[in-house]
Amino acid sequence: MSNWSKEKVTNEIERLESCLESIEDAEIRVLAKARYLECKSFEVIGEENHMDRRTVSRKLEKYFRQE
C-alpha cells in the first residue's frame, strides 16, 4: 500500500504548479507545464509548439541545468 494520501498528492501537485508558475521565461513555462503537469511526451509537446522533440528536450534541460 502506498504512503501517499490524496491530500499529500494534492499538496505536491500544488507545489509543482507553484514552482512552474515562477518560471519567468514564458516559452519554458509552457514547455515545462506540458511535460511535468500534463505528462506529455517531448514529441507531442514539440508538435503542439511547432518544434522538434529534441528542441523541447534541450530547452528544458538547459533551463533546469542553469537553475
N, C-alpha and C positions, 0 to 999 in steps of 0.2 A: 504494500500500500504506500502511496506517495505521501510525503510530509508536506506537500503543497496544498494549502487550503484555498478555497475560491477567493477569500479575502487577500491572501498573500499573493496570489497570481494577479489579482486586480491591482494591488499596490505596485507590483513590479512593472506591470504594463504602464501604469501612470507615471512611474519614474522614467521609463524608457521614452514615453511620449514627451515628457518634460525635457529630457536630455536632447532629443531630436529637435524639438522646437527651439532650443537655444542655439542651433547651428545658424550662423549669420548668412552664410552663402546659400541663397535660395535654391540653386541647382542641386547642390549637395544635399540639402534638406529634403528635397523631393525624392532624390535617389535613395537616400537612407531610409526614409519613411516607407517607401515601396519595398525595400529589401528587408528591413528589420521589423516593421509593424505588420505589413501586408504579406510578408513571406514570399514575395515574388522572386522568380529566378532572374539572373542577370540578363538572360535572353529576352524575357518578357518586358523587363524594365527598359532595356535598350529599344525594343520595338515601340513602346509607348512614348519614348523620348527621342526617337529618331537618331539613335546612335548604336554603335556596335556593342555587343555584350561585354567585350573586353574593355571598351572605353568606360563603361559603367563601373566595372570591377576596379580598374586602375584609378579612376577618380575617387572612389570610396576608400580604397587602400591608401592612396596618397594623403587624403584628408585625415584619416584616422591615425596614420603613422606620424604626422606632424603634430597632432593634438596631444 
